[in-house]
Amino acid sequence: MPTFTIIKNAAIHELPLTAAGQRAGADKGDPQIAIQTLAPEATGNLGIWECQPGGWPVVNRPDTEFTYILSGRAQLTDDASGETMDVSGGDLIILPPGWTGRWDVLETVRKVYAIY
């Protein structure tokens, strides 16, 4: 029988993550990432992600990303509007399929994400 998972707030910030190397497509800095997959049996990709400073383009995103920034600071640039937005702990971001833009991590970011 399926069961549910609860991870308390403090534990999310301290949960150990697995190093996963440099963020694919990085063209600025050395954005090393670390990940902890949550609910591997669920549809989509759910987890906690952390990234050190650096940047990369996103071109025609194939899926939706729903992400909540726990800590750190980044800038997202939307190619369609040219708008650059600062994001930090407490911000919720939804990137739709087809989105093109850029992530620039300024201070190590930790986020909870769902990609589907």
Secondary structure by P-SEA (a helix, b strand, c coil): ccbbbbbcaaaaaccbbbbbccccccccccbbbbbbbcccccccccbbbbbcccccccccccbbbbbbbcbbbbbbbbccccbbbbbcccbbbbbccccccccccccbbbbbbccc
